[in-house]
Structures are given as C-alpha cells and as structure tokens.
Amino acid sequence: MTTRAPLVLLAAGGTGGHLFPAEALGEALARRSVSVALATDSRAAKFGGRFAPESVHVIPSATLRGRDPVSVARTGLTLSYGLARAYMMLGRVQPAIVVGFGGYPTVPPVLAATARKIPTLIHEQNAVMGRANRFLAPRVTAIATGFAGVTASNPALAARTTQTGNPVRPAVVAAAATPYDTPSADGAFRLLAFGGSQGARVMSDIVPPAVERLEPRLQMRLKVVQQAREEDVARVRETYARAGVEADIAPFFSDLPAKMAQAHLIVSRSGASTVAELAAIGRPGILVPLPHALDQDQSANAGVLEEAGGAIRLPQADFTADRLAAEIAALAADPARLAAMAKGARSMGVLDAADRLADLTLKVAGISV
C-alpha cells in the first residue's frame, strides 16, 4: 500500500504580487517532496502557469469595491458562494494545511479550512497588513510576515507570528549573486524604470522628461531600460531619442531580475515583491508608492528600505520631472552614496525566505519530511 504525499494547498490570487511568493513557496515544498495545489480566482488563474492544471482550483471571490449596500451585498454573496465551493473542494483534496497569501481570493479557502479544522497559515508580504489578512489573522493557526513588526501592536497576533521574509523567484536569487557595480565618475550610468500594470503610465509620463532635463554630459553616460505600456512605447522612445539617450523600451521584460542586477539606479513603485527583489539583489532605488492604496502598503514598504538607507521614498505628488532629474543628477555625481544605498538595500534582503516559509508551513501542518 502506497502512502500519499502530504498536500499543501496555497491560496492566492488577485494579482501576480500575491501569486509570485506562492509559486516560490510551492517550489521550495516540491524540493521537499511535498505535493502542492493552488486555490485562486478566475482573474489570477492565468498567472498560475507554474502549477499543473489539474492542481489549480478556481474558487469564486470578489473584492469589496464600494461601501454602498448593493456592493457590500454582492461581494458578500460571492464570497459566501466561494466559501461553500472551497469547503467542498477541501473535502475532496484533503490538504494537510492551507496557506493564504492575502487578497480577497484567500478568504474563502482559508475560512473553509478553519471550519474543517485544517491548520492554516497566512503570509503578509507588505509592511502593513492588508484587509483580507487582517480579517483572517485572528482565525488562523499561524502568521508569517515579510517585514518585522507587522503584528507588533497586537500581542495575541504577535505571539503567533514568524518573520520569514518575502519569498523571491529563483531568477532573483541568481541575480543577487552579481555584486553592485559602483559607477565611475565618467563611465556608463545604467538607469532602470518600471512600475507594473498600475504604475507604468506615471513612469512613462515622468522618467523620460526628467532624463531630458539632465545635463548633456550625464545624458551621454546614460543607458536606460524602461518598462512602458504598449500605447506609451512610441512616445517614450521618441523622448529618449530627442535627448540622444540610449534606451531599451518594452512593455515587458522576462529577465527583469537580471536587468535589476545590471542597474546602477532603479526607479519604480514599491509593491512588496518589488521591494523584496530590490533588497535581495541590493540595488539603490527611488521608490514612488502607489498613492491611492487604502492601506498605504506601498508607502510602508518603501519606508523600510528608506530607513535602511537603501532607497529614496518619493510621494507621487512630489514625483515631477524636475524633482526626479535633480535626484538622478545628485546620485550620479555621488558614487559613494550609491554604493552605500546598495549596501543598505542588501541588508534587508532575505534570499532564503521561501525555505524559511516552507519550514514554518511543515511545522504548522505537523509534516515531517
């Protein structure tokens, strides 16, 4: 008689930012011969390519978009339906533990697991806890965090919390092996700008005009790599061409971690995954938090790197072409400061976060491998 390998069900969805750490944990568990499945919503199922199709369970979910009675009722009904579907799915697959990664798609599977007395663990990637995880935190067996102090204000939660760091992709771990190449006073200066689906437009609006304002001597040194939305690519290229600046512009870079490792300075949003990767690789950043996030999580994330001396946090209201040009010029003229920022960012990096989280997952589940 063969014994079935223990199964860990990961619950993540909504954005790639929640799914990427789930994928990293899944790979760490697979190395320990632990089977992994994914519960997600229909929006995020397309991102789950690292999971075998038969191990992906699509559970209805919804995000609370408004406070009016109709929106609240609609969201509540969808989540209730998702909870019922998740409860039945758990009865079929019988996982040893359910691990949630935040976002409303996490709620039905994790709540259903608590109802079935299955051990539960949630991982909070941001420096402040999001709404879904705040709702789940009092109900789960254990909590893992990417940053220190996330649950410090609540002793009951803090007693069940372990800081593991944020799991990063293998490509990020590989890129972290490249030491920071401090720029010389007259050598090439490599600038990388990206912002993800919610941030690429503002980067296209601000970064190229900022570069256009730099002194010609610095423009001659610049080598820019920038992510831009398809509809923005032409105008971004035109601005750099007008300034005589070498630039590689594309809507998507499959080798972004390698490009981060090559950069002297990075301008980006400050989502949890971005901050974790900046810290793991150890690169200086000018971070522009998404301004309208309800929990101001990106501002808190950027603050962690800023406090460590690894980044400049620039609110979007201050993110103008003139201000950015001044910051780039000042940093390019001070290689020692850039090297110190790279060191500060790297001091916050956790390369083995996926393994730490895997160890905690197995401990909470009572699995020995």
N, C-alpha and C positions, 0 to 999 in steps of 0.2 A: 504494500500500500504506500503510495507516494504522499508526502505532506506538501500541501500548497504553500508557496512562498508567501510571507506576510505581505499585505497590501496596504499602501498608504494612499489615501485619497487627498489630492491637492485641490483646493477651491480657490479659483482666481478668475478674474475677468474684468471687463470694462475697458481696460487699457493695457497696452503692452507693458507699461510700468509695473503692473501687478503680475503679469504673466512671466516676465523675464526671470525674476527671482524664483518663481515656482519651477520654471524649467531648470534653473541651476540646482535647486534642491533635488528635483527629480533625477538629475544626472548623478548627483552625489549618492543618492539612495540606490540607484541602479548599480553603482560600483560596489555596493554592499550586498548585492543580490536580493534587494527588496523590490517587489513589484510596485508600480506607480500608476495611478489613474488620475484623470483631471475632470473636475466638475466646473463648468463655465457657462456663460450665457451665449446666446446666438451671435451677439456682436463680436465677441472675442474668440469664438471657436476658430475663426480663420487664422488667428495668431498661434494656435496650438500645434503647429506643424511638427514639433519635436516629440509629440505624443502619438502613439499608434492610434489610428482612427477608432478602433474598437474599444480603446480605453478612455475615450472622451465622452463625457455625459453632459448633454446640454440641458441646463435647468433654467426655466423661466425666471427672470428677475427684472427689476426696474429701479431706477434711481429717482429719489424724491426731488422733482424739479421745481415744484411750487408749494406754497403753503395753503392755497385755497382748498376748500373741502373736496372739490371734484378731483384735483390732482392727488391729494392725500388718499382718497378712497381708491382711485385707480391703482396707485402704487401699492397700497395695502392688499388689494385683491390679487395683483400679480405676484407679490411676494408670498401670499398665502398659498396660491396655486403652486408656486415654486417649492414651498416648504413641503407640500403634500407629495409632489413629484420626487423631491430629494429623499423624503422618508422612505418611499417605496424603493427607490434606487439603492439606498443603503442596505435595505433588507436583502437585495439581490447580490450586491458585490461584497458585503460584509468586510469593510476595511478595519484594520487594527487601530487606525487613528485618522482623523480628518484635520488637515492643516489649511487654514484660511490666510489669504494674503491681502485682505482689505478690499474695499469697493462693495457695492450692494450685491453683486453676484455671489459674494462669500456668504451672505446672510442665510439663505435657505439651507445649503448643505451643512453649515456649522450648527445652526439651530436644530436641524433634524438629527444631527449626531448627538447633541446633548439630550434630546428626547429619547434616543435609543441607548443612552448611557455609554456611548462610544467616546473614548478620550479625544479631546480637542485641543488644538494649539493654533493661535493666531500669530502672524508676523506683521509688525508695523514697520514699514520702510521709512517713514518720514520722522522728522524730529518732533512733530506733534501728532497725536493720534487722530486719525480720520473718523468721520461719523459712524461708518459701519463697524469699525473695530471698537469704538467707544461703546456702541450698543452691545457688542458681543463680549467685551472684556470681562464683565462680572460673571459671565455664564460659562466661560471656557476653563479647561483644566490648567493651561499654562499660556504664557505670553512671551514672545520673543520680539526684540526690537533691533533696529539698525543703529540707533543712536542711544547714548546714555541719557538717563533722566526722564525718559518719556512718561513713565508712570510714577515718578518720584512724589508727586503731590497726593497720591492715594496709596496709603500703606498696605491696604488689602491687595491691591493690584501689584504693587511693587514686590510683595512677598512671593508672587508667582511669576515674576518677570526675569528673563535672562537676556542680556545684551549679546547678540550673536554677530552683529554687523549685517550688512546687506549683501546677500549672495550676488556675485557678478559672473558674467559669462566667461567661458574658458578663453575666448579671444581677449578679454580684458586682462586675465591673469597672464597670458602670453605677452601682451603689450607692456605690462608692468615690469617685465624684465629689462626693458630699454631705459637706461638712465637718462635723466634730463640733460639735454644738450644746451648748456647755457650759451646764449647768442653772444657773438663778439661785437664790438662796437661798430664795425663796418661790414659784417657778414650778413647773410640772409636772415630775415626775420619771418618766421612762419606763424601765420595767424589762422585759427580755425574758428568758424562761427556756425552754430546750428541751434535749432530750437524745438524740433519736434513738430507735431501736427498743429499744436496750438501756438507755437512761438515762432515759426519760420517767417511769417509775414512781417513781424516787427523787426526781425533781424535783417530782412531784405530792405526795409524802409530806412534803417538807421546805419547799419555797418558800412555799406558802400559809400554813402555820402560822408561818413566820418573819415574813411580812408582817403576820399577825395580832398579832404581838408588838411591832410598831413603835408609836411614839408617834402618837396621833391626828393631830397636826399633819402628820407625814410621810405618814401614810395618806391624808390629804386630797389631797396632792400627787401621789400615785402613780397611774400608768396602766400596768397590767400586761398584757403579751401573753405567753401561755404555751401551749406545746405539751403536750398530755396525751393519754394513751391513751384510746380511746373509753370504756372501762369506768371511767376516772377522772374524766372531764369533769364529771359531775354534782357529785361531792364537792368538786372544786377550785372550781367556780363557787360552791358553797354557802359555802365558807370565805371567799372574797373578798367575797361579798355580806354575810356576817355582819360583816366588818370595814369594810364601806362603801367598798370599794376598786373603782374602775373596772377591769374586766378583760375581755380578749378571749381566750377559751379555745377551742382546736380541736385535733383530732388531727394536722392537717397544715396548713401554710401554704405555698401555692405561691409566695408573694412573700417568702420568708424573708430574702433578702439586703436587700430594701428595708426590712423591719422591723428588721433589724440596724442599718441606717444611721440609722434614726429613734431608736434606743435610746440612753439615757444610760449604761446598765449592762446587761451580759449575764451570765446565769448558765447554764452549760452544761457538757457533757462536753468532752473535749479531743482528739477524733479529729483526724487530720491535716487533713481537709477543713475542719472547723470552725475550727481554729487558723489555717489559711491564709486563710480568709474573714475571720476577726476581724482578722488582720493587714492584709489587703488593704484592708478598709473602715476600719480604725483605730478600734476601739471597746474600751473597758475591759471586762475580764471577770473573773468569779470562776469558776475552772475546777475541776471535780471529776472527776479522772481515773477511768476505769473501773478498779475495784480488782483484778479477778481476771485481767487480761490477762497471759499468760505472759511477754511481753517487756516489760511495763510501758511500752509505747509511748506511751500517753496521758499518763502522768506525765512522760515525757521531753519530749513536745510542749508540755505546759503549762509545763514548766521553761524552754523557750526564750522564751516570752512573759513569764514571770515575771522572767527575767534581764534582759530588755529594759525592764522597768518597766511592761509593758502589762497585767499580769494578776496576780491573787492565786491561787496554787495551793492548793487545799483538799482534802486527802485525804478520802475518803468517811467514814472513821472520825471525822473532825472536822466533817463536814457535818451539823450539827444545826440545828434551828430557831433555837435561842438564838444559836449562833455566826453563822449567816447573817444573822439580824436585826441583830446587832452590826456586822457588816461593811457591810451596806447602809446602816445609820444613819450610820456613820462616813464612808462615801464620799459620801452625800447631803449631809452637812454640810461637805464639803471639795471644792467645785467645782474648785479649782485642781489638786488631786490627780487628779481625774477627767480633766481636760484633759491633764495630764502623762501619765497612763496611756494615753489615746487616742493621744497622740503617740508614746509608746514602742511601742505595738502597731503603729502605722502604719510605724514604722521597719523592721519586719521584713517588711512586705508586698512581694510581687512580683507586680505586675499583668501583666507580660508573660511569665510563666513558660511559658505554652502556646507562645508563639512561640519562646522560648529552647529549649524541648524539641523543637519542630518543626525548628529549625535543626540541633540535635545529631542528631536522627533522620536527616535527609537527609545530614548529613556522614558518619555511620557507615555508612549504606547506599550512599554514593557516588552519590547522586542530585543532579543539578544541575537547578534549575528557574528 
